[in-house]
Amino acid sequence: MRSRRLLAVAFAFGALALPRAAAAQTAEVEDATAKPDTNTEDPSDPPAKPTSFESLEAEDEAPEPKKKKKRKGHRLEFKGRIIARAQLTTRRLDIVGSDLTAREQTRKSLDLTVPSARVGFHYRTHIPGVSAAASLELADKPKLKDAYLQAKHGALGLRVGQFKLPGSPFETANRLALPSAGRGFIHDILTDRLEIGGRRPGLAGFGELELKKDAALELTLGAFQGSYLEDEATRDRALLSMRALGAQTVVARVEAALGVAQLGVTGNYRVGTSQLLQAEDEPEHFWSGGVDGAIDAWLGFGGLRLWADVNVGESWFVAAKRSSTGKPLYTAVRAMAAFRGGGRERGQLYVEPYVLLGGLDPDAKVSHDLATEAAAGVGVGFWQRGHVTVQGGLTRTQRNFSESFVLPDYRDQKTLLLQVGAQL
């Protein structure tokens, strides 16, 4: 009898408890469902940091990845890109005939090339703030591009190895992050002849100061191995080796990020040689400086990107018709504007027309020696993944433009090109 009563009480208690447990379980499920997923991105959120704004501590060949959960320990990431191009060129040539008389001719050419085929990696070690990166350019013949170690603690950091010199966003941005098919004729002269920018072995320290939520100030100071003139005919240069204690180029840069805008000032005390060095010669140094600005903004119906920079400095290229004494003073000005429809997030389809303008005065005391360039085109593709670019360009040099900067074959030309590029 007693056992029957206990059994009845147990059944009654179970009948009351089961609905409550089920209700509690349902409430937990509803509560879990109601909690927002922190890993999903709100379409109204602002886009990720643009790849064109790349400071010294950024990866200069990889696009900004989407937000991911933080992982403990080390991580190895591979990266790469391929660029293929078809280019129609019309250029003016000065041909010397059998009678030793120079005659001007116009020549057209069609070239199918692979300007870049690059592979690399970025390794984040298990030590917080310590990473390594390297990249190799396989087009033409293998050439080391980046190879550096970096350590960062808080707002301070140090990078050692071979990498890009600090400079304007137009120079430091990944090539495929720019709307244009290339950086242009003025860039080639600044980098290959006047030793501004490019990649060199060296070391650089940087520090960042946060001013407020969307503003920061960064200071970079570095020293990089200088180079000398190796071939007077081609103007090819090579790195100095065991020549002098002062064989380095010193670079300082102050950069301010203000929301969607970036402003920067760069100073260079660089090594330069106008002729072949003799055994007893020491490399000479030349100063230069520049100011630059960039904007990358989403306007609600499209993206606006602007670049502009001005570079002024001493040069070792003396024009044949120069009568003044002292070092020549050059001035280079560039600007590019692009507006895209679509492509707010990585992988989205977009269309982006653009215009690029540039000018170079090699010597302030020589007249009729200007070099100018203009290019316009449109890019269509998948944002930060790959795109197809159609571009038309025009390059002009005046009669007193020094032939020491470039070979005569490349002085005046018109180009029409189709370029396809993709990156990992």
C-alpha positions in Angstrom: 0.0 0.0 0.0 2.8 2.3 1.0 4.7 1.5 -2.2 1.6 2.3 -4.3 1.3 5.8 -2.7 5.0 6.5 -3.3 4.7 5.4 -6.9 1.7 7.7 -7.3 3.5 10.6 -5.8 6.5 10.0 -8.1 4.3 10.0 -11.2 2.6 13.2 -10.1 6.0 14.9 -9.5 7.2 13.8 -12.9 4.1 15.1 -14.6 4.7 18.5 -13.0 8.5 18.5 -13.6 8.6 17.5 -17.3 6.7 20.5 -18.6 8.9 22.9 -16.6 12.1 21.2 -17.9 10.8 21.3 -21.4 9.9 25.0 -21.0 13.3 25.7 -19.5 15.0 23.9 -22.4 12.8 25.8 -25.0 13.7 29.0 -23.3 17.4 28.2 -23.5 17.1 27.4 -27.2 15.2 30.7 -27.8 17.8 32.6 -25.8 20.6 31.1 -27.7 18.8 31.9 -31.0 18.2 35.4 -29.9 21.9 36.1 -29.2 23.6 37.9 -32.0 26.3 36.1 -34.0 29.5 38.0 -33.4 31.2 36.4 -36.3 28.8 37.8 -38.9 29.3 41.2 -40.4 26.6 43.8 -40.5 26.1 45.2 -44.0 25.9 48.6 -42.5 29.4 48.3 -41.0 32.1 50.4 -42.7 34.4 48.4 -45.2 37.7 47.0 -44.0 40.8 49.0 -44.0 41.7 49.7 -47.7 44.8 48.0 -49.0 46.1 51.2 -50.6 46.7 52.6 -47.1 49.6 50.3 -46.3 52.0 51.4 -43.6 55.4 49.8 -42.8 53.8 47.2 -40.5 51.3 46.0 -43.2 51.7 43.2 -45.6 52.4 45.0 -48.9 51.5 42.1 -51.2 48.4 40.6 -49.6 44.9 42.1 -49.4 43.2 42.8 -46.1 41.6 39.5 -45.0 38.0 39.2 -43.6 37.5 39.2 -39.9 38.4 35.8 -38.3 38.6 34.4 -34.9 42.0 34.9 -33.3 44.1 31.8 -33.3 46.7 30.9 -30.7 50.2 29.8 -31.8 51.9 30.2 -35.2 50.2 30.6 -38.6 51.6 30.3 -42.1 49.9 32.1 -45.0 50.8 31.8 -48.7 50.3 34.6 -51.2 50.8 35.2 -54.8 49.8 37.0 -58.0 49.9 36.7 -61.7 49.6 39.6 -64.2 49.4 39.1 -68.0 49.4 42.0 -70.5 48.8 42.7 -74.2 50.2 46.1 -75.2 50.1 48.0 -78.5 52.8 50.8 -78.5 53.5 53.6 -80.9 56.8 55.4 -80.2 59.2 57.9 -81.8 62.7 56.7 -82.5 65.8 58.4 -83.7 67.4 55.9 -86.1 71.0 56.4 -87.3 71.4 55.2 -90.9 74.4 53.8 -92.7 75.4 57.4 -93.7 75.6 58.2 -89.9 72.6 60.6 -90.2 69.9 60.4 -87.5 66.4 60.2 -88.8 63.2 60.3 -86.8 60.9 57.3 -87.3 57.6 56.1 -85.8 57.4 52.4 -84.9 54.4 50.3 -83.8 54.7 47.1 -81.8 52.4 44.6 -80.2 53.8 42.7 -77.1 52.3 39.9 -75.1 54.0 39.7 -71.7 53.8 38.5 -68.1 55.0 41.5 -66.1 54.6 39.7 -62.8 54.3 36.1 -61.4 55.0 36.3 -57.7 54.8 33.8 -54.8 55.5 34.4 -51.2 54.5 33.7 -47.6 53.9 35.4 -44.3 54.6 33.5 -41.1 53.3 34.6 -37.7 55.4 32.9 -35.1 54.2 31.6 -31.7 56.0 34.6 -30.2 53.5 37.5 -30.0 54.4 40.3 -32.4 57.1 38.4 -34.3 56.6 37.5 -37.9 58.6 36.8 -41.1 57.8 37.3 -44.8 59.4 36.6 -48.1 58.4 36.8 -51.8 60.0 35.8 -55.1 59.3 37.3 -58.5 59.4 34.6 -61.2 58.7 36.7 -64.3 61.6 37.0 -66.7 64.1 35.4 -64.2 63.7 34.7 -60.5 64.4 37.7 -58.3 64.0 38.1 -54.5 61.6 40.9 -53.7 60.8 40.8 -49.9 62.7 38.9 -47.2 62.3 40.3 -43.7 61.8 39.7 -40.0 59.5 41.9 -38.0 59.0 42.3 -34.2 56.3 44.5 -32.7 55.5 45.2 -29.1 52.7 47.5 -28.4 53.0 50.7 -30.5 56.7 50.1 -31.4 58.2 47.8 -34.0 61.3 46.9 -35.9 61.7 45.4 -39.4 65.0 44.0 -40.7 65.8 42.5 -44.1 64.8 43.5 -47.6 61.5 45.4 -48.2 60.0 48.6 -49.6 61.3 51.9 -48.4 58.7 54.1 -46.5 56.9 56.3 -48.9 53.6 57.5 -50.3 50.6 55.1 -50.5 50.9 55.3 -54.3 54.4 53.6 -54.1 53.9 51.2 -51.2 50.5 49.8 -52.1 50.2 46.4 -53.7 50.4 46.8 -57.5 46.9 45.1 -58.0 45.4 47.3 -55.3 45.9 50.3 -57.6 43.3 50.9 -60.3 45.9 51.6 -63.0 47.8 49.0 -65.0 51.1 50.2 -63.5 52.6 53.1 -61.6 53.6 55.0 -64.7 56.6 56.5 -66.4 57.4 59.0 -63.7 57.6 56.2 -61.1 60.1 54.4 -63.3 62.4 57.4 -63.4 62.0 58.1 -59.6 62.8 54.5 -58.6 65.3 53.3 -61.2 67.2 56.6 -61.8 66.7 58.9 -58.8 66.8 56.1 -56.2 63.4 57.1 -54.6 61.5 54.2 -53.1 61.8 50.6 -54.3 63.1 47.7 -52.3 66.5 47.5 -50.6 68.2 45.6 -47.7 68.0 47.6 -44.5 66.3 48.1 -41.2 63.5 50.4 -40.0 61.9 51.2 -36.7 58.4 52.5 -36.4 56.1 53.8 -33.7 52.4 54.6 -33.7 50.4 57.0 -31.5 46.6 56.8 -31.4 45.1 60.3 -31.3 41.5 59.3 -31.1 39.1 56.5 -32.4 39.7 57.1 -36.1 43.0 59.0 -36.1 46.6 57.8 -35.6 50.1 59.2 -36.1 53.0 56.9 -37.2 56.7 57.7 -37.4 59.2 55.6 -39.4 63.0 55.9 -39.5 65.2 53.5 -41.5 68.6 53.0 -43.2 69.0 51.1 -46.4 71.9 50.0 -48.5 72.8 52.4 -51.3 73.7 51.6 -54.9 76.1 52.8 -57.5 76.2 53.1 -61.3 77.3 49.8 -62.8 76.8 50.4 -66.5 76.9 53.9 -68.1 75.2 52.8 -71.3 72.1 51.2 -69.7 72.2 53.2 -66.4 71.9 49.9 -64.5 72.8 50.1 -60.8 74.0 47.6 -58.2 74.2 47.6 -54.4 77.3 49.0 -52.9 79.5 46.5 -51.2 82.6 47.2 -48.9 83.0 50.7 -50.3 82.4 53.1 -47.4 80.9 53.6 -44.0 78.3 56.0 -45.4 77.0 53.7 -48.0 73.4 53.9 -46.7 70.3 55.9 -47.7 68.5 57.3 -44.7 64.7 57.6 -44.8 62.3 59.3 -42.3 58.5 59.5 -42.7 55.7 60.9 -40.6 52.2 59.6 -41.5 48.8 60.7 -40.2 45.6 58.6 -40.7 42.5 60.7 -40.3 39.4 58.6 -40.9 39.3 57.9 -44.7 42.2 60.2 -45.4 45.9 59.8 -45.1 48.6 62.5 -45.1 52.4 61.9 -45.1 55.7 63.6 -45.3 58.9 61.8 -46.3 62.5 62.8 -46.2 65.4 61.0 -47.9 69.2 61.4 -47.6 70.1 59.0 -50.4 73.2 57.7 -52.1 73.7 58.6 -55.7 76.4 58.3 -58.4 76.4 60.0 -61.7 79.4 58.0 -63.1 81.4 54.9 -62.5 83.0 54.9 -59.1 86.8 54.5 -58.9 88.5 52.5 -56.1 89.3 55.6 -54.1 85.8 57.3 -54.5 83.2 57.4 -51.8 79.5 57.6 -52.7 77.9 61.0 -52.6 74.6 61.8 -50.8 71.7 63.8 -52.1 68.6 65.0 -50.2 65.0 64.8 -51.3 61.6 65.2 -49.7 57.9 64.7 -50.5 54.4 65.3 -49.3 51.5 63.0 -50.2 47.8 62.4 -49.5 45.3 59.7 -50.2 41.6 59.2 -49.7 39.6 55.9 -49.7 36.0 56.5 -48.9 32.7 54.7 -49.4 30.0 57.3 -50.4 27.0 55.0 -50.0 26.5 54.5 -53.8 30.2 53.9 -54.7 33.8 54.1 -53.7 36.1 57.1 -54.2 39.9 56.7 -54.2 42.3 59.6 -54.7 46.1 59.8 -54.6 48.5 62.8 -54.9 52.1 63.4 -54.2 54.9 65.9 -54.8 58.6 65.0 -54.6 61.4 67.5 -54.7 65.2 66.9 -54.4 68.7 67.0 -55.6 69.7 65.1 -58.7 73.1 63.9 -60.1 71.8 64.0 -63.7 73.3 67.1 -65.3 71.8 68.2 -68.6 74.2 68.8 -71.5 72.8 72.4 -72.0 73.0 73.3 -68.3 75.1 76.5 -67.8 74.5 76.9 -64.0 76.7 75.4 -61.3 75.5 73.3 -58.3 73.4 70.2 -58.1 70.2 70.1 -60.3 66.9 70.3 -58.4 64.1 68.1 -59.7 60.3 68.2 -59.1 57.9 65.4 -59.6 54.1 65.7 -59.3 51.5 62.9 -59.7 47.7 62.5 -59.1 45.2 59.7 -59.7 41.5 59.6 -59.2 39.2 56.5 -59.4 35.5 55.9 -58.7 34.0 52.4 -58.5 30.6 51.0 -58.5 30.3 47.9 -56.4 33.2 46.1 -54.7 32.4 47.2 -51.2 33.6 43.9 -49.8 36.3 41.5 -50.9 35.1 39.3 -53.8 32.2 41.5 -54.9 31.9 42.5 -58.6 32.9 46.1 -59.4 33.6 48.6 -62.2 36.2 51.4 -61.7 37.1 54.0 -64.2 40.2 56.1 -63.4 42.5 58.9 -64.6 46.3 59.3 -63.9 48.4 62.4 -64.5 52.0 63.1 -63.8 54.9 65.5 -64.6 58.6 65.7 -64.0 61.0 68.7 -64.2 64.5 67.2 -64.0 66.2 70.5 -63.5 64.8 73.8 -62.3 67.5 75.8 -64.2 67.0 74.1 -67.6 64.1 75.1 -69.9 62.2 72.8 -72.2 63.1 69.6 -70.3 59.7 68.5 -68.9 58.4 64.9 -69.0 54.6 64.4 -68.8 52.3 61.4 -68.7 48.6 60.8 -68.8 46.6 57.6 -68.7 42.9 56.7 -68.4 41.2 53.4 -68.2 38.6 51.2 -66.5 38.9 48.1 -64.4 36.3 45.3 -64.1 36.6 42.4 -61.7 36.1 41.1 -58.2 37.3 43.4 -55.5 40.7 42.5 -54.0 40.7 39.2 -56.0 41.3 40.0 -59.6 40.4 42.3 -62.4 40.7 43.1 -66.1 42.0 46.5 -67.1 41.8 48.4 -70.3 44.1 51.5 -70.4 45.3 54.1 -72.9 48.4 56.2 -72.1 50.5 59.0 -73.5 54.1 60.0 -72.6 55.8 63.1 -73.8 59.3 64.6 -73.2 60.5 68.0 -74.4 63.7 68.4 -76.4 66.0 69.1 -73.5 65.0 66.2 -71.4 68.1 64.5 -70.3 68.8 61.2 -72.2 70.6 60.0 -69.0 67.2 59.2 -67.5 65.9 56.8 -70.1 67.0 55.3 -73.4 65.8 57.3 -76.4 63.5 54.4 -77.5 61.2 55.1 -74.5 61.0 58.9 -74.6 57.7 59.6 -76.5 55.1 56.9 -76.9 51.4 56.1 -77.0 50.1 52.9 -75.5 46.9 50.9 -75.5 46.8 47.8 -73.3 44.7 45.0 -71.9 45.8 43.6 -68.6 44.5 40.7 -66.5 45.6 40.3 -62.9 44.7 38.0 -60.0 46.0 37.5 -56.5 45.6 34.9 -53.8 
